[in-house]
């Protein structure tokens, strides 16, 4: 069994470190001229992705309420109490992951880093998509606030959940294709 200090360290690593990294990412956006100008130059491409994140967060929260609450009033109250956490958590995970990917793209462009040379990267580059490095993902938060609510939504409304998943998978590819 883990000692209490070990449990606290695990909780901090899995939950608090991504929140601190998110704040650091926001600070780097505010202070680093290159990253900020990279994002500002691509605002027109980022608005639809931001709307997709908001819609996904709302859908995840609604799916959680409908799945947990059902028709029983006591469970509806519990589900309604979960709404702000699911909304904020799912949006944070999406925004953090996408923003870290954007930061990597901005750094690669500014430093003229060599691109990835794997077979998939070469094939995508042939079609005008340079995906760059894999973004940092807070996996525990992603599982709690995005994957689990998405599975609940999938059981309630499969078409909506699958459409959101397809849009999220396609969004970085579309962004990379349009960002030349």
Secondary structure, DSSP 8 states (H G I E B T S, - for coil): ---HHHHHHHHIIIIIHHHHHHHHHHHHHHH-HHHHHHHHHTHHHHHHHHHHHHHHHHHHHHHHHHHHHTT-HHHHHHHHHHHHHHHHHHHHHHHHHHHHHHHHHHHHHHHT-----SHHHHHHHHTT----S-----HHHHIIIIIHHHHHHHHH-HHHHHHHHHHHHHHHHHHHHH--
